[in-house]
Amino acid sequence: MWCPSPRYLEAVRRLKAEGHHFPRTIHMTFVPDEEIGGHKGMELFVQRPEFKALKAGFALDEGLANPTDAFTVFYSERSPWWVRVTSTGKPGHGSRFIEDTAAEKLHKVVGSVLAFREKERQRLQANPHLKLGAVTSVNLTKLEGGMAYNVVPATMSASFDFRVAPDVDLKAFEEQLRGWCQAAGQGVTFEFVQKWTEPRVTSTDDSDPWWAAFSGVCKDMRLTLEQEIFPAATDSRYLRAVGVPALGFSPMNRTPVLLHGHDERLHEAVFLRGIDIYTRLLPALASVPALPSDS
């Protein structure tokens, strides 16, 4: 947010100072909780009458940096599935070979998930045309259980962060999760802490008026675009789910991807050029003629 927001504000300030008026209204929204899922932010806002009164036709949201001369634009994103697997088994003293423990069954599930992770990682590495957003990633992020070194726990759990590619059959993928748990033995279950099931794709076809306006400005400014699926999650998914096409775009080329990292930074020249780009993009998008979907 620290990157796009001030550049939006400065671009709009310039346009207002120059006395511009457009057929469409430009709205800027600042909503909470995007970093923790947006469940008390954009997810609720798009259902509110205040949002519906905006009659939004199109949205720009955050993107990512690109270390090359090109600029990345995101037309879809992966679905975040946060899954907790709970395994129950026989407890006992740590000195004994106890059968059917929670740990050994949980180990089987972890093994299945990490084997799937490796398969997707190899698929990404084997195809130079694939980007991270086109495959499903998963990481084991939490392990919980136990109370003492010499007590075998009756319950243990593992938490996973899945980012599911938009072309995946979500029902089949959930069945795969269920199959991994069933194969581990009795007493192994899973639950969703977060589960997004409405992946949407914004058109990047030249016949689409929004894409034509966006890409036309980029061509005029001689900006090279690379189209990708966003590898994480943004508020765009809530907008797309209610029928508002959205593109994720933060004009940050020649910049390493450092989001949430140490020494996250943006060169002054890149920051200022981004304002110039938005100053051209916003008028073009706000001048798209009325569409049947607007009614």
N, C-alpha and C positions, 0 to 999 in steps of 0.2 A: 504493500500500500504506500510505503514511503516514496516509491519511485513513480508510479503513474499519477497519484493524486495531485501533488503539486504541479505536475506538468499539465494535467487537465485544467487545473485552476488558472494557471498562467495563460494557457491557450484561450480559454473562455474570456479571461480578462482582456486579452489583446483584441479578440473579435468584438467584444462589447465596446471597447474604446474606439475601434474603427467604425462603429455604427452599423455593423452587419445585422441583417435580419434574414431568417430562413423559413421555408415552408413548414418545417418541423421544429418542435421544441427540443432543446438539449437539456436533459436532466442529469444531475450528478448525485449519486446516492452514496452515503457513507453509513454502512451498517456494521453491527458488531459480530464478533465470534467466528469470523471466517476461518481463522487458524485452527479452531477446534470443531469444525464441521458446519458452522453456519446455522445450527438448528434453532437458535434463538435470534437469528439475524435474518438473512435473505430467505431461508426456507419458510419462515413465518410471514415475512414482508410480502412475498409474491401472492399470498392468499388474502392480503388485506385490501379493503376497498380503496385505501390511499394509493396502493400500487396500481390497481386496475384503473383508477382515474387518470393515471399518467398516459395510458394507451400507448405503451412502449411498443415500437415496431422493430427495434434492433438494439443490441447492447455491445459495448466494448468492456472487456474485463482484463485482468492482469495476464501477462504472459511470462516468458523467461528470457534470460540473456542468451546471446549467441556469440561464441568466441570468434567466429569468422566475420567476413564483411557482410554476410546476409542477415536478414531479420526473420525471426521465427513467428509464425502466426498459428494459433491453435483453434481448430474447428470442432473439436470434441474432447472428451477426457475419459479416463478410466474410472470405473466405479469402485469407491472404497468399501471394502468389506473387512470389518474388524471382528475377528472370530475368537471366542474363548472355548477351548476344548477342555472338558473336565473328565478325569478318569478316577473311578473308584475301585478299590480292591481290598484285599485282606491286610489288616494291620498286624503289627507284632513287634517283637524285640529285634534290634538291629544285628544280633549275633546269629540269626537263624536264616536258612534258605526258605523263605516263605514263598509259596506259589501264588500266582494270580495277583500280583501287587499292582497298585495304581501306577507306579513308576514304569514297570515294564510295558504295560499297555499304552501308557502315554508315549513312551519311547517309540512304539510302532507307528503311532500317528505322526509324531515329529519326523520320523524317517520318511514316511510317505509324502509329507508336505515338502520336505527339503529335497526329495528326489524330483518332485514336480518342479520345484524352484530351479534346480540345476538343468532340467530339460528345457525350460523356458529361457534360461540364461544362454544355453548353447544355441538355441534357435535364434536368439538375437545376435549373438556373435558370428553365427555362420552366414547371416544375410546382411550385407552392407547396406541394403536399401531399407532395412527395418530400423525404426527408432524405438526408444524405450516405451513410448506410449502404445505401441502396436502389439506388445506382448503382455502377459499377466505376470506381475511380480508378487513375491511374498517374502516376508521376513518374520522370523520368530522374535517377538519383542518383549515377552514376559514369561517367566516360569515361577510358579507359586506352589507351595506345599511344604508340609513337614513342620515339626515343632521342636525336635531334639535330634542330636546325632544318633542316638541309639534307639529311636522309635521309627518303625516303618509306617509312613502315613497312610491313612485310609483314602485320602483324596489328594490329588495333585491336578494342576491345570497349566495349560500353555496358551498364550495369546499370540495371534498372528495378525499381521497387517497385509491383507491382500489388496492389490490394485488390479481390478479385472478389466481386460481390454474390451472395448465396446462391441466387438464382433463375436464375443463369446456367448454361447447359449447359457443364460444364467440359471435356468432350471436344471439343466444337465450338470452345470458346475456345482450347484448345491448338492445334487445327488452324488457327485464324486466325493464331496466332503463327507457326506453321510456314509458312503461306502468305506472310506478310510477309517472312520470311527468304528463301524461295524466289524471290519476286518481285524481290528485291534483286540476285540473281545467284549464281553458283556460289561455293562457299567461305564461305557465311554459315550459321552454325549457332547454336543456342541451348541453354542448359542451365539447370536449376533449382537454385538455391542453397537455396530453401525453397519447398515446394509442399504446401499443405493441400487435400485433396480430399474431406473428409468434413463438409461444412456440415450443421448440424442446426438445427432450429427448436424452441424450447420453447413449448408450448401456452399461449396466453393466452385460451383459451375459458372462459367462466364455468362450464362443466361440469367443468373440470379441477380436482381437489381442491387441488393446490398453488397454482394461480393464484387459486382462490377464497379460500384462506387469506391469501395475500399481498395481493390487491386488497381483501379485506374489511377488513383492518386499515387500509389506506390510506383507504378510504371512511369508516371510523369516526373516523379522525383528520382527515378532510376534506382529504386530500392529493390534489391533481390530478396524475394520471399521464399521461405521454406515452410511448407505446410506440414503440421504434425498434430498428433493426438497428445493432449496434455498428460504428462505421466502421473501427476498427483490429482488433487481435487481443488476446485475453485467454486465461487458462487455462480459461475456460468451454468452449472448443471441445473440449478433451480430455475433459472430464466429459461433455458431450453425446454425444461419439462413442462412449462406453462405456455409454450409455443412462441417464445421470443428468441429469434436467432441471435447467437452471440459468438464473437470472436475474442480469443485471448491474445492480446498484443501489447507488449511493452517494448518500445523501440530502444533496444540495448544491444547493438552489435559490437563486435570487437571487445567483448566483455565476458569473462569466465562466469560460469553458472555457480554462484556462491550463496544461493538462498539458504538462510538459517545457518550459515557457516561463520567461522571466525573471519574477521576483517572483510565482511561483506561491504562492497564499495561500488561506486559508479563514477567513471571519469567525467569531469566537468563538461568536456566537449560533447560527450555522448548524451549527457543529461540535457544540455541546451539544444542539441539537434532534435531530441525527442519532442521538445516543445514546438519546434518548427513543423515537425511531422504532424503532430496533433492539430496544429493550427490549419493545416491543409486538409486533414482527414475529416474533422468535425463538420466543416461546411459542406463537404461532399455528401456525407451521410445524412446531414440534416436537410439536404436538398433532393433526396430521393422522392420521386413523385408518389402520390397516394396509391396504395396497393389494395387489392381485394381483401387481403388479410387484415387491413387496418380497421375494417368496419366491424 
